[in-house]
Amino acid sequence: MNETKPDRSFFYSSGRSSNEAGFLFQLIARLYGTNNVNNCSYYCHQATGVALGSTIGTGTSTVELEDLSLCDTIFVIGANPSSNHPRFIHKLKACRDRGGQVIIINPAKEPGLVKFALPKSPKSLLSGGSEIASEYLQPKIGEDLALFKGIAKALIEGSQLDDAFIEAHTTGFDAYLETITAISWDQIADRCGISRQEIERIAALYASSDNAVFAWGMGMTHHLNGVENIEEIAALAFLRGMIGRPGAGLLPLRGHSNVQGVGTIGVKPVLASDVIARMEEVFGISLPETRGMDTMACMKAADAGEIDAAVIMGGNLYAANPNSSWAKAALDKIGFKLFLTTTLNQGHVNGVESGDVVILPVTARDEEWEPTTQESMFNFVRLSDGGICRLETVRPESVILADLAARILSDCPIDFSTFARHDSLREAISRTVPGMEDLADISKAKHEFHIRNRLLHTPTFQTPDGKAVFPENMLTSGQADKNYPFVMATIRSEGQFNSIIYEERDSYRGTEHRWTVLMNRKDMDVLGLNPGDKVDLSSENGDMTGVEVHAFDVPQGCVMTYYPEANALTGNKVDPRSHTPAFKSVKVQISATEKY
């Protein structure tokens, strides 16, 4: 590290790490001399942060957990909480129990979103599950923008807007209205695959609700227009004043337990100017002014031979990347890689054939020596007390990072040995990160808290004029491609957490292994395929051969494959605004595997 020019390095963290370790991690990177600091959100919910930042001025949830008990309509868009957010699924069931609507928007008819057997309810378990979805819309993969504009068009034409809210608390409505009137109902129905009558019916249900929450997952962000998807969801909330009051608002469904937290405390390439000023004042330092690169930009720089060192804290950067063969080659061009990890994974054996590699084991959260904190998707900061010490030789991330800083930052005025203590790190965060002032004494007071100025229970937004901003997105050309006639989305399975696979079988979807493609039965008939047949999938980026066909309820022309295996097919093109790859809109062709 001492022999590397700082701008030829990058620092990457997963969302598993604590606020304490994450803060120290990014501080070391910047004092080392680089803003090439990233976390895994660039490959998941970065589009959410960008979109909410452009529309309401803050990049996180506007609601708290209790708001879900006050609403009578919940939209669940591009997410499968039956597998990934079991606590949330209980809130959906509770909404149904009190007579509310749960409107699912998802290309795949996920069994767990139709009915879900609640473990705490004997009645639910014995009856085969409780009904979750009251309505289920299945748009074509990647055509959500057309559906959202269709719902808006129905609300506008039916005069079902909250005119007073729009007038008092938003800007840009006239320009937004032009984007809606510019498209016809025929265009909308053709693009998203849902009829005008069905869209109008859903819009009427929304118009009849008193309090609505819009929740979404990576089915919205993993597209080349992911930011626009989220902006249009926000616009639907603005049209009916469903934001800025209790029981209504916007809720991104995040994955890793602290992926939001590591962004809050600075593990990102660009810090807000007030955070930079506070850090420089508190620590008596100067931070680098060069613009940091996002995750994909760092990967492309590595592929170009422009990265000499990488510090990777947690996660599986290899598997998380699209275009697996390209990612492996790019990582292998990095001369030195330092991994801090709780568990060995594919990322420690792929892309490491050349150069020097150091893998340091670190304690898991339930083995931390001291209390740590994490931030939930509801902007709520929690305290974890740590736990047992199984192996005395395995140290926490913060201790290892403090040692690393002492070795590579010998001229720094900060005494990093004090940062081996988490109380010192929390004190530093509370003094430098706006909204985190209550963190300083959390371990003594045992008082968990919501980050200040995040929840929106009044219609005052974090924009220059305090008003929400309508987007001006136009519906662009579709995804039709005669050479690659199917659109593929990568998905997670039951028994999977991010890139970690715990079991091959997907109990909800009925697949026995992951080398499987989920297809519409009519598409299978056209290709002369039966369940269990083997096919080859190809894209502009790669191939998968001998993949087993599984009939599933998805729109015609749409297929689904498992992540990260199907990253052999995904590409490294990104949304131009969030720089997130399009993991869920990949053009592919399918043919029967030749028998020899």
VENWOTA-V896403 format. One record per pair of residues at least 6 apart in sequence whose ideal C-beta (glycine too) atoms are under 7 Angstrom apart, sorted by the first residue. I is the first residue (numbers start at 1). J is the second residue. D is the distance in whole Angstrom. If there is no record, write none. Layout:
# VENWOTA-V896403
I|J|D  I|J|D
This chain:
# VENWOTA-V896403
1|309|6  1|408|5  2|408|6  4|308|5  4|309|4  6|32|5  6|33|3  6|34|4  7|34|6  7|290|6  8|306|6  8|307|6  8|308|5  9|34|6  9|36|6  9|307|7  9|308|6  9|309|4  9|310|7  10|36|4  10|38|7  10|293|7  10|298|4  10|307|6  10|310|5  11|25|6  11|29|4  11|36|7  11|37|5  11|311|5  12|38|5  12|295|7  12|310|7  12|312|5  12|317|6  13|22|6  13|25|6  13|39|5  13|262|6  13|267|5  13|313|4  13|314|6  14|40|5  14|256|6  14|313|7  14|314|4  14|315|3  15|39|6  15|40|5  15|41|7  15|256|3  15|257|7  15|258|5  15|259|3  15|262|6  16|256|6  16|257|7  16|258|7  16|314|5  17|258|7  17|262|6  17|313|6  17|314|5  17|397|6  18|258|7  18|372|4  18|373|6  18|374|6  19|258|7  19|261|5  19|265|5  19|373|5  19|374|7  19|375|7  19|429|6  20|372|6  20|373|7  20|398|6  20|422|5  20|425|4  20|426|6  21|397|4  21|398|5  21|401|7  22|261|7  22|262|4  22|265|5  22|267|5  23|265|4  23|266|6  23|425|6  23|428|7  23|429|5  24|398|6  24|401|5  24|402|7  24|419|5  24|425|6  25|267|6  25|313|6  25|401|6  26|37|5  26|266|4  26|267|5  28|401|6  28|404|7  28|405|5  28|409|7  29|37|5  30|287|5  30|288|6  31|285|6  31|409|5  31|412|6  32|408|6  32|409|7  33|288|5  34|288|6  34|292|7  35|269|5  35|288|6  35|290|6  35|291|7  35|292|3  36|269|6  36|292|5  36|293|5  36|298|6  37|267|6  37|268|6  37|269|6  37|292|6  38|268|7  38|269|6  38|294|6  38|295|4  38|298|7  39|259|7  39|262|5  39|263|6  39|267|4  39|268|7  40|256|7  40|259|6  40|315|6  40|320|6  41|259|5  41|263|6  42|294|5  42|295|4  42|296|7  42|579|6  42|580|6  43|295|6  43|320|5  43|580|6  43|581|7  44|218|5  44|221|7  44|255|6  44|259|7  45|218|7  45|221|6  45|252|6  45|254|6  46|578|4  46|579|7  46|580|5  47|221|4  47|226|3  47|227|5  47|230|6  47|575|6  47|578|4  47|580|5  48|59|7  48|221|6  48|230|5  48|252|4  49|59|3  50|227|5  50|577|5  50|578|5  51|227|5  51|230|3  51|231|5  51|234|7  52|58|6  52|59|5  52|230|7  52|234|7  52|250|7  53|59|5  54|231|7  54|469|7  55|231|6  55|234|4  55|468|6  55|469|5  55|471|7  56|62|7  56|234|7  56|461|5  56|462|7  56|463|7  56|468|5  57|461|5  57|462|3  57|463|4  58|454|6  58|462|5  60|260|6  60|379|6  60|454|6  61|250|7  61|251|5  61|252|6  61|377|6  61|378|6  61|379|6  62|243|6  62|249|4  62|250|5  62|455|6  62|456|4  63|213|6  63|249|4  63|251|5  63|455|7  64|378|5  64|450|6  64|455|6  65|378|5  67|213|7  67|246|6  67|247|5  67|249|7  68|91|4  68|213|6  69|94|7  70|211|6  70|246|6  70|247|3  71|95|7  71|100|7  71|211|4  71|212|6  71|213|5  71|247|5  71|248|6  72|100|4  72|101|7  72|209|5  72|210|5  72|211|6  73|100|6  73|101|5  73|103|7  73|206|6  73|209|4  73|212|4  74|92|6  74|95|5  74|102|5  74|213|5  74|215|6  75|103|5  75|105|7  75|212|7  75|214|5  75|215|7  76|92|7  76|102|7  76|104|5  76|215|5  77|105|4  77|214|7  77|215|7  77|216|4  77|219|7  77|220|6  77|233|7  78|105|7  78|106|6  78|216|5  78|217|5  78|218|7  78|219|2  78|220|4  79|215|7  79|216|6  79|217|3  79|219|6  79|253|5  80|110|5  80|112|7  80|113|7  81|88|5  81|89|5  81|253|7  82|89|6  82|110|6  82|112|3  82|113|6  82|116|5  82|508|7  83|112|6  83|492|7  83|494|5  83|508|6  84|255|7  84|492|7  85|253|6  88|253|7  89|116|5  89|132|7  90|118|7  92|102|5  92|132|5  93|118|6  93|130|5  93|132|6  95|102|6  96|102|6  96|131|6  96|132|7  96|134|7  101|134|5  101|135|7  101|205|6  101|209|7  102|132|6  102|133|6  102|134|5  103|134|7  103|135|5  103|202|6  103|205|7  104|113|5  104|133|4  104|135|7  104|136|5  104|137|7  105|137|5  105|139|7  105|147|7  106|113|7  106|138|7  106|219|7  107|138|5  107|139|6  107|140|7  107|141|5  107|489|7  107|554|6  107|555|6  107|558|6  108|552|7  108|553|7  108|554|5  108|560|6  109|136|7  109|138|6  109|553|4  110|508|7  111|508|5  112|508|5  113|132|5  113|133|5  114|132|7  114|133|6  114|136|7  115|128|7  115|129|3  115|130|6  115|131|6  115|132|7  116|129|5  116|130|6  116|132|5  117|124|5  117|125|5  117|129|4  118|124|4  118|130|6  121|130|7  124|130|4  135|202|6  135|205|7  137|147|7  137|194|6  137|202|7  138|555|6  139|147|5  139|192|4  139|193|6  139|194|6  140|192|6  140|193|4  140|555|5  140|557|7  140|558|6  141|487|5  141|489|5  141|558|5  141|584|7  141|585|6  142|223|6  142|479|6  142|487|6  142|585|4  143|191|5  143|192|4  143|193|7  144|220|7  144|229|5  145|225|6  145|228|6  145|229|6  145|232|6  145|473|7  145|475|6  146|188|5  146|191|4  146|192|4  146|475|6  147|192|4  147|194|6  147|199|7  148|232|4  148|233|6  148|236|6  149|180|6  149|183|6  149|188|6  149|232|7  149|475|6  150|188|4  150|192|7  150|199|4  151|199|6  151|202|6  151|203|5  151|206|7  151|236|6  152|180|5  152|235|6  152|236|6  152|239|6  153|180|5  153|188|7  154|199|6  154|200|4  154|203|4  155|161|6  155|203|5  155|207|6  155|239|5  156|177|7  156|180|6  158|203|7  158|207|7  160|207|4  161|239|5  161|240|7  162|240|5  162|241|4  165|241|3  165|459|7  166|173|5  166|238|7  169|244|7  169|459|4  169|467|6  169|468|6  170|238|5  170|467|6  170|468|5  170|470|6  171|465|7  171|467|5  171|469|6  172|469|5  172|470|4  172|472|7  173|470|5  175|470|7  175|472|5  176|235|6  176|470|4  176|471|6  176|472|6  179|472|6  179|473|6  179|474|6  182|474|7  183|475|5  185|196|5  187|475|7  189|195|6  189|196|6  191|478|6  193|555|5  206|212|6  206|240|7  207|240|7  211|247|4  211|248|5  212|242|5  212|248|6  213|248|6  213|249|6  213|251|6  214|233|5  214|236|7  214|237|6  214|250|5  214|251|7  215|251|4  215|253|5  216|233|6  216|252|6  216|253|7  217|253|5  219|584|6  220|226|6  220|229|4  220|230|6  221|580|6  222|580|7  222|582|6  222|583|4  222|584|4  223|229|6  223|575|7  223|582|5  223|584|6  223|585|5  224|573|7  224|575|5  224|582|5  224|585|7  225|575|7  226|575|5  226|578|6  226|580|6  227|575|6  227|577|4  227|578|5  228|471|7  228|473|4  231|471|4  231|473|6  232|471|7  232|473|6  234|250|6  235|470|6  235|471|6  237|243|5  237|249|7  237|250|6  238|468|5  238|470|6  242|248|4  243|249|5  243|250|6  243|456|6  243|468|7  244|456|5  244|458|6  244|459|3  245|457|6  245|459|7  246|457|5  249|456|6  252|377|6  253|377|7  254|260|6  254|377|4  255|498|6  256|498|7  257|374|5  258|374|4  258|375|6  260|375|5  260|377|6  261|374|5  261|375|3  264|375|6  264|433|7  264|451|7  265|429|6  265|433|6  266|275|7  269|292|3  269|293|6  269|294|6  270|292|6  274|434|6  275|432|6  275|433|6  276|287|6  278|431|7  278|432|4  279|285|7  279|287|6  279|432|5  280|286|6  280|287|6  282|428|7  282|431|5  282|432|6  283|414|6  284|413|5  285|413|7  293|301|6  294|579|5  296|572|6  296|574|5  296|579|5  296|581|7  297|579|7  298|307|7  299|321|6  299|327|7  299|330|5  301|307|5  302|330|4  302|331|6  302|333|6  302|334|5  303|326|7  303|329|7  303|330|4  303|333|7  305|333|6  307|334|5  308|334|7  308|335|5  308|336|7  309|334|7  309|335|7  309|336|4  310|334|5  310|337|5  311|338|5  312|337|6  312|338|7  312|339|5  313|340|5  313|397|6  314|340|7  314|341|6  316|345|5  316|346|6  316|347|4  316|499|4  317|347|5  318|327|6  318|328|6  318|331|6  318|346|6  318|347|4  318|350|5  318|351|5  319|346|5  319|347|6  319|499|4  319|564|4  320|499|6  321|327|4  321|567|7  322|567|5  322|570|4  322|571|6  322|572|5  322|581|4  322|583|6  323|541|5  323|542|7  323|567|7  323|570|6  323|571|6  323|572|5  324|567|5  324|568|5  325|542|6  326|572|6  327|351|7  328|350|5  328|351|5  331|351|3  332|351|5  332|352|7  332|353|5  332|354|5  334|355|6  335|355|4  335|356|7  336|355|6  336|356|5  337|352|7  337|355|7  337|357|5  338|358|5  339|348|6  339|358|7  339|359|5  339|360|7  340|360|5  340|362|5  340|397|6  340|400|6  341|359|6  341|361|7  341|362|7  342|362|6  342|364|5  348|359|6  360|400|6  361|394|5  362|394|7  362|395|7  362|396|6  362|397|5  362|400|6  363|369|7  363|394|6  363|395|7  363|396|5  365|372|7  365|384|6  366|387|4  367|386|7  367|387|6  367|388|6  367|389|6  367|390|6  368|386|4  368|396|6  369|386|6  369|396|6  370|386|6  370|422|4  371|383|6  371|384|6  371|385|5  371|386|6  371|422|6  371|443|5  372|384|5  372|386|7  372|422|6  373|381|6  373|382|7  373|383|6  373|439|7  373|442|6  374|382|5  374|384|7  375|381|5  375|451|7  376|382|6  379|450|5  379|451|5  379|454|4  379|455|6  380|448|7  380|450|5  381|439|7  381|448|6  381|449|6  381|451|6  382|448|5  383|442|5  383|443|6  383|446|7  383|448|6  398|419|7  398|420|6  398|422|7  398|425|7  399|420|5  402|416|5  402|417|6  402|419|5  402|420|5  405|416|4  406|416|5  406|417|7  418|424|5  419|425|5  423|443|6  426|439|5  426|440|6  426|442|7  427|440|5  429|436|5  429|439|5  430|436|6  430|437|5  430|439|5  430|440|4  435|451|4  435|452|4  435|453|6  435|454|7  436|451|6  437|452|7  438|449|5  442|448|7  453|462|7  460|466|5  461|467|6  461|468|5  463|469|6  479|487|6  479|585|7  479|587|7  481|587|5  483|589|7  484|539|6  484|587|4  484|588|6  484|589|5  485|557|7  485|589|6  486|557|6  486|558|7  486|559|5  486|588|5  486|589|7  486|590|6  487|557|6  487|558|5  487|585|6  487|587|6  488|559|5  488|560|7  488|561|6  488|569|7  488|586|4  488|588|5  489|560|5  489|584|4  489|585|7  490|561|6  490|562|7  490|563|4  490|566|5  490|570|7  490|583|5  490|584|6  491|560|5  491|562|6  491|563|6  492|563|6  493|506|4  493|514|7  493|562|6  494|506|5  494|507|5  494|508|5  495|502|5  495|503|4  495|505|7  495|506|7  496|502|7  499|564|5  504|513|5  504|514|6  505|511|7  505|512|6  509|518|7  509|552|7  511|550|5  514|562|4  514|565|6  515|547|6  515|548|6  515|565|7  516|547|6  516|548|5  516|550|5  516|562|7  517|535|7  517|537|6  517|547|5  517|549|6  517|550|7  517|559|5  517|561|5  518|550|5  518|552|4  518|554|6  518|559|6  518|560|4  519|549|6  519|551|6  519|552|7  519|559|5  520|554|5  520|555|7  520|556|5  520|558|7  521|551|5  522|556|6  523|556|6  523|557|7  524|549|6  524|551|6  527|590|7  527|592|7  529|535|7  529|549|5  529|592|7  531|549|6  531|550|6  531|551|5  532|548|6  532|549|7  533|549|5  533|592|7  534|546|5  534|547|7  534|548|6  534|593|4  535|547|5  535|549|6  535|590|5  535|591|6  535|592|6  535|593|6  536|543|6  536|544|7  536|545|5  536|591|5  536|593|5  537|543|7  537|544|5  537|547|6  537|569|6  537|588|5  537|590|6  538|588|6  538|589|5  539|569|4  539|586|6  539|587|6  539|588|5  540|571|6  541|569|6  541|570|6  541|571|5  542|568|4  542|569|5  543|568|7  544|566|7  544|568|5  544|569|6  545|593|6  546|593|5  554|560|6  559|588|7  563|583|7  569|586|6  569|588|6  570|581|6  570|583|5  570|586|5  571|586|7  572|581|6  573|581|7  573|582|6  574|580|6  574|581|5
